[in-house]
């Protein structure tokens, strides 16, 4: 099976393609407390409310998204460089997995400088 076919099969078996996330601010009519509605927008045009978060939770999730985006770019750059140096896909994949494991270990130890 080609990578594209595997990706297409995997996506269709787990959930519809997510196009974007959207957020909207709100204020509780009962408590007056602020909240953020989180919605998931799908490729078929449908939208589903994923839930409500406090402003602090929203900030934490936003930071985690930025950290994950940076880690993804780093992982891809490392794998691409290793492949350009003659490493096999398996070796490059193992190196990226080791880097991810290191990040996770640093996070579990509470290192504020190690974010994924």
Secondary structure, DSSP 4 states (H G I P E B T S, - for coil): --HHHHHHHHHHHH-PPEEEEEEEEEE-TTT--EEEEEEEEETTS-EEEEEEE-HHHHHHHHHHHHHHHHHHHHHHHHHHHHHHTT--HHHHHHHHHHHHHHHHHHHHTT-TT---
